[in-house]
């Protein structure tokens, strides 16, 4: 009886939280929390989703995926920076453990689940698609007028979420080519390859066949990022002169910034403010350039900001073999 009462109370708390209006911030963007439908083993899951809505007309959509044992709340700091730059940000929470294998990291075979996750963007142009319905709900809660989802996409992921990001992008390439044409950038934030399966290497090999930019912002190899397994996979599979940067004193928690917590920092070290600033600066600048079709020289090799970090020993350049 006690457990039933606690479950009922928890359900009421969730329902109450999801009925709250959006939270507006001084910079003009608004955060809304709701859910998004996704299929898993014939069932419909409704994971939590955070939407960050910019002040004016959105320049693009960022799908921002957290890592293993983390949640969308841990990506809030970076999401806020994207939103302040004019992006709609969609940040869902995917399970880290699930009896049916519907998980963010591959613990057996999560490919069928990730195929369903990819339908969020694959069917994004349909108003009846799960992503469009979640977005419409977020706009309504924020008191915003109904608008269609932006049609330029950045797919970003941290840690195991980096593997998800690459997998989803490649799934769009093979199964939803019209939607893949809208992907402007795949952004990998200290990506980690799953111990099992070949999701990441297969995805990156497929993306290597395209001209879609793939940029990483990584930390050095150590236990927390499986000896930089995702970054190694990227530089081996994608044969391009520029694939992003490594923060030479980086922490695996850098992408979470101010929204990280002790579970991350006790194992991986507390992020240094300078590294967090560099990561957020590059992430937002590269995403903005990708959707705007521009190149802002200062954020790339040879540019003033980029070179100041390089010569100062803050970063190293990543390139493909």
N, C-alpha and C positions, 0 to 999 in steps of 0.2 A: 504493500500500500504506500509506503514512504517513497519508493522509487517511482511509482506512478504519479504521485503528487509532485515530485521533483521534476519529472519529465513534462508534466502538464505546465508547471510553472516556467520551465525553460522555454517551452513552446510559446507561451504567452509573451515572454520577454522578447523572443525573436520577432514575433508578430508585431509587437509594439514598436520595436526598433525599425522594422521595415515600413511602418506606417508614418514615420517621421518625415517631415519635409526636408529638402536639401539644406545643407549648411553653407551659407555664403561667406566669402572671405574678403579681406580688404583689397586684395589684388583683383577682385572681380570674378574669380572663378567660384564655382559651386560644387560641393561634393554631395553625392546622393548614394545611399546604400540600398540595394535591392537584391534580386536573385536573377539567375539566367538558367534556362532549361538546357539539359544535355542528356543524351541517351547513354545508358550503361547497361550492357547485358540484358537488353529488352526492357529495362526500367527507365523511368525519367528521374534524373537527379536534378535538384534545384540548388546548386552551390551559390554561396554569397557572391555578390559582385559589387564593386565600388565604381561609380562613375564620377569623373572629374570633368566638369563642363566649363569651357572658357568663357570669358566675359562677352566676347563678340562672336562674329562668324568664325567657325572652326576652320583651321587650315588643313586638318587631317585627323585621322584616328590612330591612336597608339593602343595596341593590345599589349598589356604589360603583365607578364606571368612571373609569379614568385617561385621560389625553389622548394626543395624537399624539407619537410617539417616546418614550413613557414606558411604565411597566409597573406592575403592581399593587403592587410593592414601594415605589414612590414615594408611594402613598396610605396606607402603613401607619400613619403617625403619626395621621392623622385617623381611620382605622379603629379604632385603639386607643381613641380618645375615645368613639366611638359604642359600642364594646363595653363600656367602663367604665360607660356610662350604661344598659346593659341590652339592647343590640341584638345580634342576630346580624348579622355583616357578611360579605357575599360580594363579593370583589374579584377579578375575572378579568383576565387579560392578553389583550387583543385585538391582532392584528397591526397594525403601522403601514404595512407594505408586503406585498403578496401578489399573486401572478400572476393569481389569480382575482378580485381586487377585494374580498376579504373583510377589510376594514380598518376601523379605528376612525374614521378620517376619510374623507370621500368624495373619492376620487381619480379617480373615473370614474362608477361606479354601485354603491355598496355597499348599496343598499336591500335587495336579496334576502338579503344576509348579515345585515343588521340585523333583517330579518323573522325569521330563524332565531334570532338572539340573543334576540329578544322571546319566543320560545317557552320560554325558561328560566322566566320568570314566568308566561307563558300556560299552561304545563302544570305549574306548581309544585304544584298540589293532587294530582297523580297521583304515587304512589310510584315509578312507572316512568319519570317524566320525568327529564331530564338533571340538573336542579337538585336535585331530591329525592335522586337517587342520589349525587351529589357530596356533598351535605349528610350523608347517612347514612354515607358513607365517612369524612367528617371527624369525625363523632361517634364512630365506632368507633375511629379513630386516637387520639382524645383520651381514650378510656376513658369516654365519656359514654353514658348510656342512650339507646336509640333513641327519637326524638321526631319529630313532624311539623314541617315548616317553619312559622315564624310566619305568621299570616294577615293581618298589617298590613304594608304595604310603603312604604318610602321609596326613591325612585329618584334617585340622585345621580350627578353627573358633573363632572369638571374639564376645562376647555379643550375639545378636540374631544369628550371624554367627556360634556360638557354637551349637545352635539347628539345624541349617542347616547341620553342619558337622556330627552330630550324625545321623540325618535323612538320609543323603546321604549314610553314611557308612552302615546303616541298610538296606537301599534299595538295595545296592549292595549285601548284604548278602542274601536277599530274591529273588532278580530277576537276579543278575549277579554273581553267586557264584564263577566262575572262576576269575572274577575281584576282588571280595572281598578277595580271597586268596592272593592277592597282597597288601592288606592294612596292613601295619605294625604297624600303630599307629593312634589313634584318639585323637587329641589334642584340649582341650577345654580351651579357654582363657577368664576367668571370664564370663562363659556362662550365658545367660539369657533365661529363658523359656517364650514363648509367653503367653499372657493373655488368649488367646483362643486356643482351641484344645488340642490335646494330642500328638503332633508330637514328643516332646522330651522324654516323659516318655515311649511311645511305642517303640521308637528307642533304648533307653538305655536298656529297658527290653530285647529287641532282642539281642543287643550286649553283654549283660550279659551272654548269652548262649554260647559265644565264648571265645577263649583265647586271642583275639586281645587286646593289651594294650590300656587303656583309661586313660589319665592323664590330669588333670586340673591344671591351674595356676590361682588362683582366688584372689579376694580382699574381705574384710569383707562385711557382709550384710549391705546395705544401699539403699536409694531410687534408685540410678542410676542403680543398678543391680537387682532391684525388690527383695530386701532382699535376695540376693544370690540365687534366685530361681533355676537357672540352676545347681549351685553347690549342693544345697539341693537335687535336683532331682537325680543328679549323685550318691550321697552318699546313697540315699535310694534305688536306683534301681540296682546298680552295687555292688555286694557283694565281694569285694576284700580288702585285707589288705592295699594296697597302691594305692591311686588314685590321687597322686600329692600333691600340696602344696597350702596354702593360704598365701598371703603376708599380714602380720598383719596390716600394715599401707598403704596398696595398694589403688590405684585409679583405677576406671573403665577404665581409659585411658592408663594404663600401657602398654598394648599390642601394642598400637599405637606408643609409644615412641616418638622419635623426629619428627614423621610425624603426630602427633596429632594437634589439633587446638583449638581455643577458644570455638567453639561449644561444644566440649567435656569437656574442662577444667573448663569452667565457671560453669558447672553443677556438675562436678565430682571431681574437684581439680586437680592441676598440678601434674603429676607423679614425684615421688622422684627418682633421678638418681640411687640410690642403688636398688630400687625396679625394675626399668626398666632393669638394668643390670642382676639382679637375674632372671627375667622372660626370657630375651633373652638367658641367659646361659642355663637354664634348658630346654627351648623349643628346642634349637638347639642340645643340648647334648642328650636329650631323643630321638629326631628324628633321629639323627645319629646312636645311638645305635640300634634303632628299625630296620632301614634298613640294618645295618651292621651285625645284629645278635649278638651283643656284649652287655656287661654290664660294663660300666665304673664306678667302685664302688664309686668314689668321689661324684657323682651326685645323689646318692640314700641314703635312711636311713642307717646310720652307717658310711657313707663315709665322708671324711674330709670336703669337701666344703659344703655338705648338712648339716652336723652337726654344722658347724660354723654358718650358718644362723639360724638353729633351736635354738641353745643355745644362740645366740645373740638376739633372739626375732624377727628376721626378718620374719621368716616363721613358719607355723604350718603344720603338716602332715594331709592330707585328707585321710580318709579311709571309706570303705563301711560299712553299718550297718549289 
